[in-house]
Amino acid sequence: MQNEMNEQSTNQSQPMFMEPPKVISTKDALYIADMLTWNLVAMKKAHFFASQCQDAEIAQEIEKVCKMHQRHYERILPHLENTQSQQTLQ
């Protein structure tokens, strides 16, 4: 009985996509916007804390964190820009 339930639940699961969809849903676009905000805030905080740090080594490491969040922001941004241009075309 339990094996039948497990088989049914795996058969009813969502299909796996081999490549991302061409269109991003509104919910996904909002989540991407949230990710941008999180990375921007983390980047600003890291930059502020690095500027306040007395130890140069620690300040340098915190600046690395700042740059990491900036790279993440820059990698996420095109996904949201593509979504906005698609919505404009529709």
Secondary structure, 3 states (H helix, E strand, C coil): CHHHHHHHHHHCCCCCCCCCCCCCCHHHHHHHHHHHHHHHHHHHHHHHHHHHCCCHHHHHHHHHHHHHHHHHHHHHHHHHHHHHHHHHHC
